[in-house]
Amino acid sequence: MVTGIPSTHPQSVAVVLDSGDVKAYSGSGELLWRYLVRGGLCPYVTQSRQGIVFFCGTDGSLIAVNRIGRELWKADTGGALSGPIVTGWDGRVFVPSAGKVSCYTSSGTRLWARELGGKISVGPLLDQSGCILLALENSELIQITPFGAVYSWKLPSAPAILASAGDLVFALYNNGDMLRVDSSAEDSVPVPLPGLSARPLAAAGRGGRVAVFLANGQLELLDGGDGKALWSAGSFIRPQSGEKAEIIFDQRGIYALCASGAARFSAEGNLLWFAILDNASGVPAFGDDGVLYSGGKDWVLNAWKMEERVLNQKHNLYGPAPLASYGTGNPPPSLYAYVIGRFSETTLKMEFDMIHEGIVSGRIGGNELDWLAYLMETADGGYRPGTGSSNSREPKAGIKHRILALQFLSRIGSIETVPWLVAFFKRESESLVKAAAAYAIGGIGIDPDGRAMYEFMNIVKFGNPVRDEQLFIAVAAATGALCRFSGPPVYDSGFQILDRLNSPGLPFLVRRQAQIELDSLSK
């Protein structure tokens, strides 16, 4: 049977099964891939907006696979999951396990880990500022920023449900009590709000309002300021005792989901449709494309097209584009930006040693934006932030250090960093550095707008006077890496590039690298 909640992506769904399998199906029900985990699986599966699927074995092995089921990487989290895996705006992965929350890039580098000091009772969930929220059994409300900063507030007792609406966090209790915390203030005191009319099963916030699905089948929309009900409506769903539920609150309306059924309400409180589920093994999932997915107790995965309306959102090659940015593609100037001699051998060695140690130990944390800025400045050879020019009185970063900076960027960069790397690749004239930029893009593995593939194609197109062997090898390796990581969205362009690099007349080492990449994609 399906355990946990299915995870949807445009025209696909991924499920964890009690047999130890993870399976993905197309929107038409075709099995796309299957991944068997020996030793058992935690009942959580998450798909990022880039189509990467994350799940975890009961032994703590975090696994990432692409949209065709190819394993991308594994990491040891130290223990079984204590809540769902959450993905951030730039694809970073927040993983709750073994009394801590760890954060990884989408390509598997650990950015930080934070000990919680207690067991998770609710969450984690992504709030509307791109941070994660959770509550502990010791009654602490915890917010962790994308860069690992931790803020906490003491609640009277551990809540049953959390919801976020802007800077406001709402804690809901089984007895109907509700509290509000302003997460923008560290010294915020929980404010009691009017009680609910029944036990809450799920809640979600949007635009300063909170939608709550109750155990009596009612849905209430509350004003986030004073907690008063704006409206209440029946769903015709009768949740069973102890049943779990989920709410989706987006521009289409409000969706209440539980094993007993699903319903959609307009923002004004009109019940637009409902479905009674008689045989569901758990909470169903509702996709952005209007499809409801539910695993049955009879081992059958069911899909219903409930509505034609598709969630209106920006898209890129991989599906829905990120909701917002963490600023990792255009960080503010580094602490060294205006320091004379910042590219001296001594300074570079000191900074690079520190960055390398942070990457190896998985302790990047609050240094992330500053280190990204420093690496970009170094790779660019010494520009002055805000001017686009360098200071001729100080030494520039040499080729060796520029290449090393790009290698580090590949380790800690994200989808937000790729546009900068593509622009850098396009303008850079030094062949070895240009090749390092290609490798860096391949290392991150994502080309959101297809710009990297476009620039790679320009390099290898017939008639281009550039015939640099090392650059061609780098482009071949980066193209193969992008195809393996991202799957079908970049396959067509990737095969064209690799086919050209495998053409007669090109150097043997170039053709060999292209063939290696082509062979890897056919496995």
C-alpha positions, -999 to +999 in steps of 0.1 A: +000+000+000+009+036-004+023+050+029+024+087+036+011+113+011+019+110-026+041+138-041+030+154-073+048+171-101+032+182-135+019+150-151+035+127-126+032+114-090+057+096-067+046+072-039+063+053-011+050+017-007+051-005+024+070-031+003+101-008+004+095+005-031+093+041-043+074+043-076+066+071-100+037+071-124+028+094-153-004+113-154-019+085-175-009+058-151+022+045-168+049+033-144+079+056-150+104+040-126+108+019-095+134+022-068+137-006-042+153+003-008+165-026+012+158-024+049+126-003+047+115+032+039+103+062+060+067+071+049+077+104+032+085+113-004+091+148-018+095+161-053+113+194-058+101+218-084+130+206-105+115+171-105+141+156-082+126+130-059+138+126-023+131+098+002+148+082+031+155+046+043+147+037+079+185+035+084+188+072+077+201+070+041+187+100+022+183+092-015+178+116-044+168+104-079+159+122-111+127+121-129+136+088-147+146+071-115+184+074-119+200+077-085+218+111-082+233+109-047+230+094-012+237+109+022+237+095+057+214+116+079+221+096+110+187+082+116+151+077+103+131+108+094+111+125+121+090+145+096+086+152+059+115+163+037+110+199+026+125+216-004+133+253-005+129+279-032+163+271-048+159+234-045+178+230-012+166+201+009+157+204+046+158+169+062+145+163+098+162+132+114+179+120+145+170+151+166+183+176+141+175+193+108+201+191+080+202+212+049+216+199+015+220+214-019+200+197-046+233+181-057+240+167-023+264+190-005+255+195+032+252+231+040+245+229+077+229+208+104+211+222+135+205+202+167+169+207+179+172+198+216+139+179+215+116+157+194+096+172+166+058+172+172+047+192+141+064+199+108+087+209+094+069+230+067+081+258+044+067+291+056+060+321+033+094+336+039+112+306+026+122+294+061+111+262+078+088+260+108+084+232+133+073+226+168+089+204+195+074+182+221+089+206+247+065+233+235+091+253+215+082+269+182+112+268+159+120+288+127+152+280+108+163+302+080+177+288+047+212+296+060+208+278+093+199+307+117+176+294+144+148+314+162+125+301+188+095+310+208+080+293+239+044+281+236+022+271+265+022+235+252+031+216+220+005+224+193-011+199+170-009+220+138+012+249+125+003+273+097+020+304+082+006+335+067+033+361+059+052+368+091+025+353+113+026+318+126-005+301+139-004+273+165-035+252+167-045+227+194-067+197+196-090+214+221-097+242+196-074+268+211-053+289+187-023+312+192-005+336+169+032+344+169+048+372+149+080+356+136+095+390+125+102+397+162+124+375+183+107+387+215+072+381+202+048+368+228+021+342+217-013+360+214-044+339+221-071+340+194-107+329+195-112+292+198-123+269+170-157+252+169-142+217+166-108+199+166-086+210+138-072+185+114-052+208+091-045+244+084-028+266+058-024+304+054-024+328+025-027+366+022-031+372+060-059+346+063-059+310+076-080+281+063-087+254+089-103+220+082-121+206+112-129+171+125-166+177+119-160+182+081-164+219+082-139+243+067-134+277+083-115+307+069-101+329+096-088+365+097-051+362+106-053+395+125-080+388+151-087+351+144-124+356+138-141+334+113-148+351+079-169+321+068-176+285+076-188+259+051-196+221+051-176+197+029-199+166+031-167+147+043-169+129+076-134+123+088-128+092+110-114+094+145-077+100+145-076+108+108-049+131+094-056+158+068-039+184+046-050+217+032-038+234+000-045+272-001-035+288-034-049+312-060-074+286-072-090+283-038-089+260-008-086+222-009-093+200+021-078+165+018-081+134+040-085+097+037-123+100+038-125+125+010-115+157-007-132+190-014-126+224-030-139+257-018-137+291-034-121+320-015-156+332-008-167+299+009-186+282-019-182+244-021-172+238-057-168+200-056-163+171-032-153+135-035-159+107-010-131+082-008-141+048+006-109+028+003-080+053+007-050+041+027-040+076+037-042+113+028-045+119-010-025+145-029-039+171-053-016+183-081-012+217-097-028+201-129-061+194-112-056+156-106-064+140-073-042+109-064-051+084-038-036+051-028-061+024-019-061-004+006-065-027-023-029-017-035-043+003-064-033+039-070-062+059-082-062+092-101-092+115-108-093+146-130-112+168-107-110+201-126-095+216-157-081+247-140-043+245-137-025+265-111-012+297-128+025+300-121+058+306-139+074+276-155+109+267-167+123+236-184+116+216-153+081+226-144+070+253-119+096+280-114+107+289-079+083+311-059+111+335-049+148+338-044+173+334-016+198+357-032+224+331-039+227+341-075+234+378-068+247+380-032+259+413-017+296+421-019+318+399+002+336+411+033+368+412+013+352+431-016+370+464-009+401+451+008+434+459-009+454+428-015+424+404-012+438+384-041+473+379-027+485+343-024+483+345+014+447+359+016+434+335-011+449+305+006+434+314+040+400+320+025+400+289+003+412+267+032+383+280+053+357+274+025+371+240+017+369+230+054+333+243+056+323+222+025+340+190+037+325+193+072+291+204+061+293+236+081+287+264+056+256+278+073+256+316+077+287+320+056+269+309+025+261+343+009+295+358+018+314+328+005+294+327-027+301+364-033+338+359-026+340+330-050+322+349-077+346+379-072+376+357-073+364+337-104+358+370-122+395+380-116+391+410-094+361+432-103+349+460-079+313+454-069+289+478-084+315+492-109+321+462-133+358+472-133+389+461-114+415+481-094+447+481-115+468+488-084+463+454-068+471+419-081+444+400-098+434+365-090+454+340-110+440+313-133+447+286-106+426+304-080+399+314-105+394+278-114+394+267-078+367+294-070+345+279-097+350+244-084+338+256-050+309+274-065+299+241-081+298+225-047+277+250-029+258+267-058+221+262-066+196+268-094+200+305-085+237+304-092+234+289-127+225+321-146+256+338-132+277+309-142+262+308-177+268+346-182+304+341-169+309+312-193+297+333-222+320+363-215+351+346-203+380+345-228+406+324-209+400+289-221+409+270-189+387+292-168+358+289-193+362+252-191+360+253-153+328+273-156+313+245-178+323+219-152+307+240-125+274+242-143+274+204-148+282+200-111+251+219-100+231+198-126+203+222-135+198+245-164+165+262-156+160+283-188+182+262-212+208+290-214+237+267-206+228+242-233+224+272-257+259+285-250+274+250-252+257+245-286+272+278-297+307+265-288+304+233-307+283+245-337+298+240-371+317+271-383+327+283-349+364+291-350+369+280-314+386+245-315+400+242-280+404+206-269+401+212-231+371+234-236+353+208-257+361+181-232+346+202-204+315+210-225+310+173-232+314+164-195+291+192-184+264+183-209+265+147-198+262+157-162+232+180-169+214+152-188+221+126-161+210+150-133+180+167-150+167+139-173+144+145-202+141+183-201+176+187-215+180+154-234+174+167-269+199+195-267+223+173-248+223+146-274+228+171-302+259+186-284+274+153-277+268+140-312+286+170-326+315+165-302+317+129-313+321+139-350+351+127-371+378+153-374+377+164-337+405+154-314+404+118-301+401+129-264+371+150-272+354+122-291+362+098-263+346+120-237+315+126-258+311+088-263+315+082-226+287+107-219+265+092-246+271+057-232+262+068-197+229+082-209+219+050-226+222+029-195 
